[in-house]
Amino acid sequence: MSMHALYVTTAYAITAVVLAGLVGWILLDQRGRKRELAELEASGVRRRSDKAAKS
């Protein structure tokens, strides 16, 4: 494998790892936000948008 091909392959591999990490982080954060929202709704806190939909 030439040095250029090795460089390109390494660059793509690093990019893929970084993107996979970002996607994983986003999915974990989404799960946390959904959990927090469910806790708030269970404690009686409602969304402002719910008032407009019920009126």
PDBQT receptor file of N, H, CA, C and O in Angstrom, charges set to zero:
ATOM      1  N   MET A   1       0.863  -1.170   0.000  1.00  0.00    +0.000 N 
ATOM      2  CA  MET A   1       0.000   0.000   0.000  1.00  0.00    +0.000 C 
ATOM      3  C   MET A   1       0.909   1.232   0.000  1.00  0.00    +0.000 C 
ATOM      4  O   MET A   1       1.869   1.320   0.765  1.00  0.00    +0.000 OA
ATOM      5  N   SER A   2       0.581   2.160  -0.864  1.00  0.00    +0.000 N 
ATOM      6  H   SER A   2      -0.200   2.088  -1.485  1.00  0.00    +0.000 HD
ATOM      7  CA  SER A   2       1.395   3.371  -0.937  1.00  0.00    +0.000 C 
ATOM      8  C   SER A   2       1.138   4.265   0.273  1.00  0.00    +0.000 C 
ATOM      9  O   SER A   2       0.146   4.105   0.983  1.00  0.00    +0.000 OA
ATOM     10  N   MET A   3       2.029   5.184   0.485  1.00  0.00    +0.000 N 
ATOM     11  H   MET A   3       2.835   5.314  -0.092  1.00  0.00    +0.000 HD
ATOM     12  CA  MET A   3       1.886   6.105   1.624  1.00  0.00    +0.000 C 
ATOM     13  C   MET A   3       0.623   6.949   1.485  1.00  0.00    +0.000 C 
ATOM     14  O   MET A   3      -0.048   7.242   2.474  1.00  0.00    +0.000 OA
ATOM     15  N   HIS A   4       0.306   7.335   0.257  1.00  0.00    +0.000 N 
ATOM     16  H   HIS A   4       0.852   7.097  -0.546  1.00  0.00    +0.000 HD
ATOM     17  CA  HIS A   4      -0.889   8.158   0.049  1.00  0.00    +0.000 C 
ATOM     18  C   HIS A   4      -2.149   7.366   0.395  1.00  0.00    +0.000 C 
ATOM     19  O   HIS A   4      -3.043   7.879   1.068  1.00  0.00    +0.000 OA
ATOM     20  N   ALA A   5      -2.220   6.129  -0.061  1.00  0.00    +0.000 N 
ATOM     21  H   ALA A   5      -1.494   5.712  -0.608  1.00  0.00    +0.000 HD
ATOM     22  CA  ALA A   5      -3.381   5.289   0.243  1.00  0.00    +0.000 C 
ATOM     23  C   ALA A   5      -3.499   5.041   1.745  1.00  0.00    +0.000 C 
ATOM     24  O   ALA A   5      -4.602   5.036   2.291  1.00  0.00    +0.000 OA
ATOM     25  N   LEU A   6      -2.382   4.840   2.401  1.00  0.00    +0.000 N 
ATOM     26  H   LEU A   6      -1.485   4.845   1.957  1.00  0.00    +0.000 HD
ATOM     27  CA  LEU A   6      -2.391   4.654   3.852  1.00  0.00    +0.000 C 
ATOM     28  C   LEU A   6      -2.899   5.907   4.562  1.00  0.00    +0.000 C 
ATOM     29  O   LEU A   6      -3.678   5.823   5.511  1.00  0.00    +0.000 OA
ATOM     30  N   TYR A   7      -2.451   7.063   4.092  1.00  0.00    +0.000 N 
ATOM     31  H   TYR A   7      -1.818   7.132   3.321  1.00  0.00    +0.000 HD
ATOM     32  CA  TYR A   7      -2.891   8.337   4.663  1.00  0.00    +0.000 C 
ATOM     33  C   TYR A   7      -4.400   8.515   4.490  1.00  0.00    +0.000 C 
ATOM     34  O   TYR A   7      -5.102   8.878   5.434  1.00  0.00    +0.000 OA
ATOM     35  N   VAL A   8      -4.891   8.257   3.279  1.00  0.00    +0.000 N 
ATOM     36  H   VAL A   8      -4.321   7.963   2.512  1.00  0.00    +0.000 HD
ATOM     37  CA  VAL A   8      -6.316   8.433   3.000  1.00  0.00    +0.000 C 
ATOM     38  C   VAL A   8      -7.144   7.449   3.823  1.00  0.00    +0.000 C 
ATOM     39  O   VAL A   8      -8.166   7.828   4.395  1.00  0.00    +0.000 OA
ATOM     40  N   THR A   9      -6.719   6.210   3.884  1.00  0.00    +0.000 N 
ATOM     41  H   THR A   9      -5.889   5.902   3.419  1.00  0.00    +0.000 HD
ATOM     42  CA  THR A   9      -7.441   5.202   4.663  1.00  0.00    +0.000 C 
ATOM     43  C   THR A   9      -7.475   5.582   6.142  1.00  0.00    +0.000 C 
ATOM     44  O   THR A   9      -8.514   5.457   6.790  1.00  0.00    +0.000 OA
ATOM     45  N   THR A  10      -6.363   6.039   6.672  1.00  0.00    +0.000 N 
ATOM     46  H   THR A  10      -5.518   6.141   6.146  1.00  0.00    +0.000 HD
ATOM     47  CA  THR A  10      -6.302   6.456   8.070  1.00  0.00    +0.000 C 
ATOM     48  C   THR A  10      -7.208   7.650   8.327  1.00  0.00    +0.000 C 
ATOM     49  O   THR A  10      -7.891   7.707   9.349  1.00  0.00    +0.000 OA
ATOM     50  N   ALA A  11      -7.214   8.600   7.404  1.00  0.00    +0.000 N 
ATOM     51  H   ALA A  11      -6.659   8.554   6.573  1.00  0.00    +0.000 HD
ATOM     52  CA  ALA A  11      -8.067   9.782   7.567  1.00  0.00    +0.000 C 
ATOM     53  C   ALA A  11      -9.545   9.390   7.578  1.00  0.00    +0.000 C 
ATOM     54  O   ALA A  11     -10.314   9.887   8.401  1.00  0.00    +0.000 OA
ATOM     55  N   TYR A  12      -9.938   8.502   6.669  1.00  0.00    +0.000 N 
ATOM     56  H   TYR A  12      -9.313   8.098   6.001  1.00  0.00    +0.000 HD
ATOM     57  CA  TYR A  12     -11.334   8.044   6.649  1.00  0.00    +0.000 C 
ATOM     58  C   TYR A  12     -11.674   7.265   7.918  1.00  0.00    +0.000 C 
ATOM     59  O   TYR A  12     -12.768   7.416   8.462  1.00  0.00    +0.000 OA
ATOM     60  N   ALA A  13     -10.757   6.444   8.388  1.00  0.00    +0.000 N 
ATOM     61  H   ALA A  13      -9.869   6.321   7.947  1.00  0.00    +0.000 HD
ATOM     62  CA  ALA A  13     -11.013   5.665   9.598  1.00  0.00    +0.000 C 
ATOM     63  C   ALA A  13     -11.186   6.576  10.814  1.00  0.00    +0.000 C 
ATOM     64  O   ALA A  13     -12.092   6.370  11.622  1.00  0.00    +0.000 OA
ATOM     65  N   ILE A  14     -10.331   7.566  10.943  1.00  0.00    +0.000 N 
ATOM     66  H   ILE A  14      -9.596   7.733  10.286  1.00  0.00    +0.000 HD
ATOM     67  CA  ILE A  14     -10.448   8.507  12.063  1.00  0.00    +0.000 C 
ATOM     68  C   ILE A  14     -11.758   9.275  11.978  1.00  0.00    +0.000 C 
ATOM     69  O   ILE A  14     -12.428   9.477  12.991  1.00  0.00    +0.000 OA
ATOM     70  N   THR A  15     -12.125   9.703  10.775  1.00  0.00    +0.000 N 
ATOM     71  H   THR A  15     -11.580   9.539   9.953  1.00  0.00    +0.000 HD
ATOM     72  CA  THR A  15     -13.386  10.418  10.585  1.00  0.00    +0.000 C 
ATOM     73  C   THR A  15     -14.573   9.540  10.964  1.00  0.00    +0.000 C 
ATOM     74  O   THR A  15     -15.503  10.007  11.622  1.00  0.00    +0.000 OA
ATOM     75  N   ALA A  16     -14.551   8.279  10.557  1.00  0.00    +0.000 N 
ATOM     76  H   ALA A  16     -13.795   7.900  10.023  1.00  0.00    +0.000 HD
ATOM     77  CA  ALA A  16     -15.640   7.360  10.888  1.00  0.00    +0.000 C 
ATOM     78  C   ALA A  16     -15.760   7.158  12.395  1.00  0.00    +0.000 C 
ATOM     79  O   ALA A  16     -16.870   7.112  12.925  1.00  0.00    +0.000 OA
ATOM     80  N   VAL A  17     -14.637   7.037  13.085  1.00  0.00    +0.000 N 
ATOM     81  H   VAL A  17     -13.735   7.075  12.655  1.00  0.00    +0.000 HD
ATOM     82  CA  VAL A  17     -14.654   6.853  14.543  1.00  0.00    +0.000 C 
ATOM     83  C   VAL A  17     -15.217   8.099  15.226  1.00  0.00    +0.000 C 
ATOM     84  O   VAL A  17     -16.022   7.992  16.152  1.00  0.00    +0.000 OA
ATOM     85  N   VAL A  18     -14.800   9.267  14.778  1.00  0.00    +0.000 N 
ATOM     86  H   VAL A  18     -14.146   9.354  14.026  1.00  0.00    +0.000 HD
ATOM     87  CA  VAL A  18     -15.286  10.520  15.371  1.00  0.00    +0.000 C 
ATOM     88  C   VAL A  18     -16.782  10.676  15.130  1.00  0.00    +0.000 C 
ATOM     89  O   VAL A  18     -17.520  11.039  16.046  1.00  0.00    +0.000 OA
ATOM     90  N   LEU A  19     -17.237  10.407  13.913  1.00  0.00    +0.000 N 
ATOM     91  H   LEU A  19     -16.637  10.113  13.169  1.00  0.00    +0.000 HD
ATOM     92  CA  LEU A  19     -18.668  10.525  13.622  1.00  0.00    +0.000 C 
ATOM     93  C   LEU A  19     -19.488   9.516  14.421  1.00  0.00    +0.000 C 
ATOM     94  O   LEU A  19     -20.564   9.852  14.915  1.00  0.00    +0.000 OA
ATOM     95  N   ALA A  20     -18.999   8.297  14.554  1.00  0.00    +0.000 N 
ATOM     96  H   ALA A  20     -18.125   8.024  14.152  1.00  0.00    +0.000 HD
ATOM     97  CA  ALA A  20     -19.702   7.294  15.356  1.00  0.00    +0.000 C 
ATOM     98  C   ALA A  20     -19.774   7.738  16.823  1.00  0.00    +0.000 C 
ATOM     99  O   ALA A  20     -20.789   7.531  17.489  1.00  0.00    +0.000 OA
ATOM    100  N   GLY A  21     -18.707   8.340  17.314  1.00  0.00    +0.000 N 
ATOM    101  H   GLY A  21     -17.882   8.508  16.773  1.00  0.00    +0.000 HD
ATOM    102  CA  GLY A  21     -18.722   8.856  18.687  1.00  0.00    +0.000 C 
ATOM    103  C   GLY A  21     -19.737   9.966  18.870  1.00  0.00    +0.000 C 
ATOM    104  O   GLY A  21     -20.441  10.012  19.879  1.00  0.00    +0.000 OA
ATOM    105  N   LEU A  22     -19.813  10.856  17.899  1.00  0.00    +0.000 N 
ATOM    106  H   LEU A  22     -19.241  10.819  17.080  1.00  0.00    +0.000 HD
ATOM    107  CA  LEU A  22     -20.793  11.947  17.992  1.00  0.00    +0.000 C 
ATOM    108  C   LEU A  22     -22.219  11.427  17.940  1.00  0.00    +0.000 C 
ATOM    109  O   LEU A  22     -23.076  11.889  18.693  1.00  0.00    +0.000 OA
ATOM    110  N   VAL A  23     -22.480  10.471  17.059  1.00  0.00    +0.000 N 
ATOM    111  H   VAL A  23     -21.784  10.096  16.447  1.00  0.00    +0.000 HD
ATOM    112  CA  VAL A  23     -23.823   9.889  16.979  1.00  0.00    +0.000 C 
ATOM    113  C   VAL A  23     -24.166   9.199  18.295  1.00  0.00    +0.000 C 
ATOM    114  O   VAL A  23     -25.280   9.344  18.797  1.00  0.00    +0.000 OA
ATOM    115  N   GLY A  24     -23.226   8.455  18.854  1.00  0.00    +0.000 N 
ATOM    116  H   GLY A  24     -22.321   8.338  18.447  1.00  0.00    +0.000 HD
ATOM    117  CA  GLY A  24     -23.469   7.805  20.144  1.00  0.00    +0.000 C 
ATOM    118  C   GLY A  24     -23.744   8.797  21.249  1.00  0.00    +0.000 C 
ATOM    119  O   GLY A  24     -24.638   8.593  22.071  1.00  0.00    +0.000 OA
ATOM    120  N   TRP A  25     -22.974   9.877  21.270  1.00  0.00    +0.000 N 
ATOM    121  H   TRP A  25     -22.249  10.044  20.602  1.00  0.00    +0.000 HD
ATOM    122  CA  TRP A  25     -23.166  10.913  22.284  1.00  0.00    +0.000 C 
ATOM    123  C   TRP A  25     -24.550  11.547  22.147  1.00  0.00    +0.000 C 
ATOM    124  O   TRP A  25     -25.232  11.775  23.147  1.00  0.00    +0.000 OA
ATOM    125  N   ILE A  26     -24.958  11.828  20.929  1.00  0.00    +0.000 N 
ATOM    126  H   ILE A  26     -24.404  11.643  20.117  1.00  0.00    +0.000 HD
ATOM    127  CA  ILE A  26     -26.267  12.433  20.688  1.00  0.00    +0.000 C 
ATOM    128  C   ILE A  26     -27.379  11.496  21.143  1.00  0.00    +0.000 C 
ATOM    129  O   ILE A  26     -28.343  11.939  21.767  1.00  0.00    +0.000 OA
ATOM    130  N   LEU A  27     -27.258  10.206  20.836  1.00  0.00    +0.000 N 
ATOM    131  H   LEU A  27     -26.475   9.846  20.328  1.00  0.00    +0.000 HD
ATOM    132  CA  LEU A  27     -28.295   9.254  21.240  1.00  0.00    +0.000 C 
ATOM    133  C   LEU A  27     -28.366   9.113  22.755  1.00  0.00    +0.000 C 
ATOM    134  O   LEU A  27     -29.460   9.034  23.313  1.00  0.00    +0.000 OA
ATOM    135  N   LEU A  28     -27.226   9.080  23.424  1.00  0.00    +0.000 N 
ATOM    136  H   LEU A  28     -26.338   9.145  22.970  1.00  0.00    +0.000 HD
ATOM    137  CA  LEU A  28     -27.231   9.012  24.890  1.00  0.00    +0.000 C 
ATOM    138  C   LEU A  28     -27.827  10.277  25.499  1.00  0.00    +0.000 C 
ATOM    139  O   LEU A  28     -28.576  10.206  26.474  1.00  0.00    +0.000 OA
ATOM    140  N   ASP A  29     -27.498  11.435  24.927  1.00  0.00    +0.000 N 
ATOM    141  H   ASP A  29     -26.890  11.492  24.135  1.00  0.00    +0.000 HD
ATOM    142  CA  ASP A  29     -28.042  12.692  25.426  1.00  0.00    +0.000 C 
ATOM    143  C   ASP A  29     -29.556  12.750  25.203  1.00  0.00    +0.000 C 
ATOM    144  O   ASP A  29     -30.297  13.230  26.061  1.00  0.00    +0.000 OA
ATOM    145  N   GLN A  30     -30.009  12.259  24.050  1.00  0.00    +0.000 N 
ATOM    146  H   GLN A  30     -29.407  11.869  23.353  1.00  0.00    +0.000 HD
ATOM    147  CA  GLN A  30     -31.441  12.234  23.769  1.00  0.00    +0.000 C 
ATOM    148  C   GLN A  30     -32.176  11.373  24.800  1.00  0.00    +0.000 C 
ATOM    149  O   GLN A  30     -33.249  11.745  25.273  1.00  0.00    +0.000 OA
ATOM    150  N   ARG A  31     -31.599  10.233  25.140  1.00  0.00    +0.000 N 
ATOM    151  H   ARG A  31     -30.727   9.931  24.755  1.00  0.00    +0.000 HD
ATOM    152  CA  ARG A  31     -32.208   9.356  26.131  1.00  0.00    +0.000 C 
ATOM    153  C   ARG A  31     -32.319  10.072  27.478  1.00  0.00    +0.000 C 
ATOM    154  O   ARG A  31     -33.336   9.964  28.164  1.00  0.00    +0.000 OA
ATOM    155  N   GLY A  32     -31.276  10.795  27.846  1.00  0.00    +0.000 N 
ATOM    156  H   GLY A  32     -30.451  10.882  27.288  1.00  0.00    +0.000 HD
ATOM    157  CA  GLY A  32     -31.296  11.537  29.112  1.00  0.00    +0.000 C 
ATOM    158  C   GLY A  32     -32.336  12.637  29.116  1.00  0.00    +0.000 C 
ATOM    159  O   GLY A  32     -33.041  12.822  30.107  1.00  0.00    +0.000 OA
ATOM    160  N   ARG A  33     -32.439  13.374  28.011  1.00  0.00    +0.000 N 
ATOM    161  H   ARG A  33     -31.866  13.224  27.206  1.00  0.00    +0.000 HD
ATOM    162  CA  ARG A  33     -33.434  14.448  27.944  1.00  0.00    +0.000 C 
ATOM    163  C   ARG A  33     -34.848  13.888  27.997  1.00  0.00    +0.000 C 
ATOM    164  O   ARG A  33     -35.720  14.477  28.636  1.00  0.00    +0.000 OA
ATOM    165  N   LYS A  34     -35.089  12.755  27.334  1.00  0.00    +0.000 N 
ATOM    166  H   LYS A  34     -34.380  12.277  26.816  1.00  0.00    +0.000 HD
ATOM    167  CA  LYS A  34     -36.419  12.140  27.386  1.00  0.00    +0.000 C 
ATOM    168  C   LYS A  34     -36.757  11.694  28.804  1.00  0.00    +0.000 C 
ATOM    169  O   LYS A  34     -37.895  11.829  29.254  1.00  0.00    +0.000 OA
ATOM    170  N   ARG A  35     -35.754  11.161  29.503  1.00  0.00    +0.000 N 
ATOM    171  H   ARG A  35     -34.829  11.052  29.138  1.00  0.00    +0.000 HD
ATOM    172  CA  ARG A  35     -35.967  10.731  30.889  1.00  0.00    +0.000 C 
ATOM    173  C   ARG A  35     -36.303  11.933  31.767  1.00  0.00    +0.000 C 
ATOM    174  O   ARG A  35     -37.222  11.873  32.585  1.00  0.00    +0.000 OA
ATOM    175  N   GLU A  36     -35.552  13.029  31.596  1.00  0.00    +0.000 N 
ATOM    176  H   GLU A  36     -34.806  13.077  30.932  1.00  0.00    +0.000 HD
ATOM    177  CA  GLU A  36     -35.819  14.241  32.372  1.00  0.00    +0.000 C 
ATOM    178  C   GLU A  36     -37.204  14.791  32.067  1.00  0.00    +0.000 C 
ATOM    179  O   GLU A  36     -37.913  15.222  32.977  1.00  0.00    +0.000 OA
ATOM    180  N   LEU A  37     -37.595  14.780  30.807  1.00  0.00    +0.000 N 
ATOM    181  H   LEU A  37     -37.019  14.430  30.068  1.00  0.00    +0.000 HD
ATOM    182  CA  LEU A  37     -38.916  15.276  30.433  1.00  0.00    +0.000 C 
ATOM    183  C   LEU A  37     -40.017  14.415  31.041  1.00  0.00    +0.000 C 
ATOM    184  O   LEU A  37     -41.025  14.934  31.519  1.00  0.00    +0.000 OA
ATOM    185  N   ALA A  38     -39.821  13.099  31.023  1.00  0.00    +0.000 N 
ATOM    186  H   ALA A  38     -39.002  12.677  30.635  1.00  0.00    +0.000 HD
ATOM    187  CA  ALA A  38     -40.809  12.203  31.627  1.00  0.00    +0.000 C 
ATOM    188  C   ALA A  38     -40.924  12.451  33.132  1.00  0.00    +0.000 C 
ATOM    189  O   ALA A  38     -42.026  12.413  33.680  1.00  0.00    +0.000 OA
ATOM    190  N   GLU A  39     -39.798  12.703  33.804  1.00  0.00    +0.000 N 
ATOM    191  H   GLU A  39     -38.904  12.733  33.359  1.00  0.00    +0.000 HD
ATOM    192  CA  GLU A  39     -39.833  12.993  35.240  1.00  0.00    +0.000 C 
ATOM    193  C   GLU A  39     -40.578  14.295  35.515  1.00  0.00    +0.000 C 
ATOM    194  O   GLU A  39     -41.359  14.384  36.462  1.00  0.00    +0.000 OA
ATOM    195  N   LEU A  40     -40.329  15.302  34.681  1.00  0.00    +0.000 N 
ATOM    196  H   LEU A  40     -39.694  15.229  33.912  1.00  0.00    +0.000 HD
ATOM    197  CA  LEU A  40     -41.029  16.573  34.866  1.00  0.00    +0.000 C 
ATOM    198  C   LEU A  40     -42.522  16.417  34.645  1.00  0.00    +0.000 C 
ATOM    199  O   LEU A  40     -43.325  16.937  35.419  1.00  0.00    +0.000 OA
ATOM    200  N   GLU A  41     -42.897  15.703  33.590  1.00  0.00    +0.000 N 
ATOM    201  H   GLU A  41     -42.244  15.281  32.961  1.00  0.00    +0.000 HD
ATOM    202  CA  GLU A  41     -44.320  15.507  33.324  1.00  0.00    +0.000 C 
ATOM    203  C   GLU A  41     -44.982  14.681  34.416  1.00  0.00    +0.000 C 
ATOM    204  O   GLU A  41     -46.142  14.920  34.751  1.00  0.00    +0.000 OA
ATOM    205  N   ALA A  42     -44.264  13.710  34.979  1.00  0.00    +0.000 N 
ATOM    206  H   ALA A  42     -43.321  13.516  34.707  1.00  0.00    +0.000 HD
ATOM    207  CA  ALA A  42     -44.811  12.898  36.060  1.00  0.00    +0.000 C 
ATOM    208  C   ALA A  42     -45.008  13.719  37.330  1.00  0.00    +0.000 C 
ATOM    209  O   ALA A  42     -45.895  13.426  38.131  1.00  0.00    +0.000 OA
ATOM    210  N   SER A  43     -44.178  14.753  37.514  1.00  0.00    +0.000 N 
ATOM    211  H   SER A  43     -43.457  14.991  36.863  1.00  0.00    +0.000 HD
ATOM    212  CA  SER A  43     -44.312  15.583  38.703  1.00  0.00    +0.000 C 
ATOM    213  C   SER A  43     -45.342  16.692  38.533  1.00  0.00    +0.000 C 
ATOM    214  O   SER A  43     -45.568  17.481  39.450  1.00  0.00    +0.000 OA
ATOM    215  N   GLY A  44     -45.960  16.750  37.368  1.00  0.00    +0.000 N 
ATOM    216  H   GLY A  44     -45.776  16.109  36.623  1.00  0.00    +0.000 HD
ATOM    217  CA  GLY A  44     -47.032  17.723  37.167  1.00  0.00    +0.000 C 
ATOM    218  C   GLY A  44     -46.644  18.911  36.315  1.00  0.00    +0.000 C 
ATOM    219  O   GLY A  44     -47.506  19.729  35.993  1.00  0.00    +0.000 OA
ATOM    220  N   VAL A  45     -45.406  19.039  35.942  1.00  0.00    +0.000 N 
ATOM    221  H   VAL A  45     -44.706  18.374  36.204  1.00  0.00    +0.000 HD
ATOM    222  CA  VAL A  45     -44.981  20.141  35.076  1.00  0.00    +0.000 C 
ATOM    223  C   VAL A  45     -45.414  19.823  33.659  1.00  0.00    +0.000 C 
ATOM    224  O   VAL A  45     -45.146  18.735  33.148  1.00  0.00    +0.000 OA
ATOM    225  N   ARG A  46     -46.080  20.768  33.031  1.00  0.00    +0.000 N 
ATOM    226  H   ARG A  46     -46.297  21.651  33.446  1.00  0.00    +0.000 HD
ATOM    227  CA  ARG A  46     -46.560  20.557  31.664  1.00  0.00    +0.000 C 
ATOM    228  C   ARG A  46     -45.871  21.507  30.710  1.00  0.00    +0.000 C 
ATOM    229  O   ARG A  46     -45.327  22.531  31.123  1.00  0.00    +0.000 OA
ATOM    230  N   ARG A  47     -45.894  21.167  29.442  1.00  0.00    +0.000 N 
ATOM    231  H   ARG A  47     -46.335  20.335  29.107  1.00  0.00    +0.000 HD
ATOM    232  CA  ARG A  47     -45.313  22.008  28.398  1.00  0.00    +0.000 C 
ATOM    233  C   ARG A  47     -46.240  23.180  28.096  1.00  0.00    +0.000 C 
ATOM    234  O   ARG A  47     -47.462  23.058  28.182  1.00  0.00    +0.000 OA
ATOM    235  N   ARG A  48     -45.649  24.304  27.743  1.00  0.00    +0.000 N 
ATOM    236  H   ARG A  48     -44.656  24.402  27.673  1.00  0.00    +0.000 HD
ATOM    237  CA  ARG A  48     -46.464  25.453  27.363  1.00  0.00    +0.000 C 
ATOM    238  C   ARG A  48     -47.282  25.149  26.107  1.00  0.00    +0.000 C 
ATOM    239  O   ARG A  48     -48.396  25.649  25.952  1.00  0.00    +0.000 OA
ATOM    240  N   SER A  49     -46.733  24.341  25.225  1.00  0.00    +0.000 N 
ATOM    241  H   SER A  49     -45.828  23.935  25.351  1.00  0.00    +0.000 HD
ATOM    242  CA  SER A  49     -47.440  24.017  23.994  1.00  0.00    +0.000 C 
ATOM    243  C   SER A  49     -48.682  23.181  24.262  1.00  0.00    +0.000 C 
ATOM    244  O   SER A  49     -49.597  23.184  23.438  1.00  0.00    +0.000 OA
ATOM    245  N   ASP A  50     -48.752  22.457  25.394  1.00  0.00    +0.000 N 
ATOM    246  H   ASP A  50     -48.009  22.455  26.063  1.00  0.00    +0.000 HD
ATOM    247  CA  ASP A  50     -49.950  21.687  25.730  1.00  0.00    +0.000 C 
ATOM    248  C   ASP A  50     -51.141  22.596  25.992  1.00  0.00    +0.000 C 
ATOM    249  O   ASP A  50     -52.272  22.225  25.677  1.00  0.00    +0.000 OA
ATOM    250  N   LYS A  51     -50.916  23.780  26.560  1.00  0.00    +0.000 N 
ATOM    251  H   LYS A  51     -49.997  24.081  26.816  1.00  0.00    +0.000 HD
ATOM    252  CA  LYS A  51     -52.001  24.718  26.838  1.00  0.00    +0.000 C 
ATOM    253  C   LYS A  51     -52.644  25.186  25.549  1.00  0.00    +0.000 C 
ATOM    254  O   LYS A  51     -53.868  25.280  25.466  1.00  0.00    +0.000 OA
ATOM    255  N   ALA A  52     -51.841  25.479  24.547  1.00  0.00    +0.000 N 
ATOM    256  H   ALA A  52     -50.847  25.402  24.614  1.00  0.00    +0.000 HD
ATOM    257  CA  ALA A  52     -52.356  25.964  23.276  1.00  0.00    +0.000 C 
ATOM    258  C   ALA A  52     -53.135  24.872  22.557  1.00  0.00    +0.000 C 
ATOM    259  O   ALA A  52     -54.129  25.171  21.895  1.00  0.00    +0.000 OA
ATOM    260  N   ALA A  53     -52.721  23.634  22.666  1.00  0.00    +0.000 N 
ATOM    261  H   ALA A  53     -51.914  23.391  23.204  1.00  0.00    +0.000 HD
ATOM    262  CA  ALA A  53     -53.393  22.527  21.987  1.00  0.00    +0.000 C 
ATOM    263  C   ALA A  53     -54.744  22.217  22.636  1.00  0.00    +0.000 C 
ATOM    264  O   ALA A  53     -55.669  21.788  21.947  1.00  0.00    +0.000 OA
ATOM    265  N   LYS A  54     -54.872  22.425  23.946  1.00  0.00    +0.000 N 
ATOM    266  H   LYS A  54     -54.120  22.773  24.506  1.00  0.00    +0.000 HD
ATOM    267  CA  LYS A  54     -56.110  22.095  24.661  1.00  0.00    +0.000 C 
ATOM    268  C   LYS A  54     -57.156  23.189  24.529  1.00  0.00    +0.000 C 
ATOM    269  O   LYS A  54     -58.346  22.931  24.709  1.00  0.00    +0.000 OA
ATOM    270  N   SER A  55     -56.727  24.411  24.216  1.00  0.00    +0.000 N 
ATOM    271  H   SER A  55     -55.760  24.621  24.069  1.00  0.00    +0.000 HD
ATOM    272  CA  SER A  55     -57.661  25.537  24.152  1.00  0.00    +0.000 C 
ATOM    273  C   SER A  55     -58.493  25.528  22.899  1.00  0.00    +0.000 C 
ATOM    274  O   SER A  55     -59.325  26.413  22.703  1.00  0.00    +0.000 OA
TER     275      SER A  55
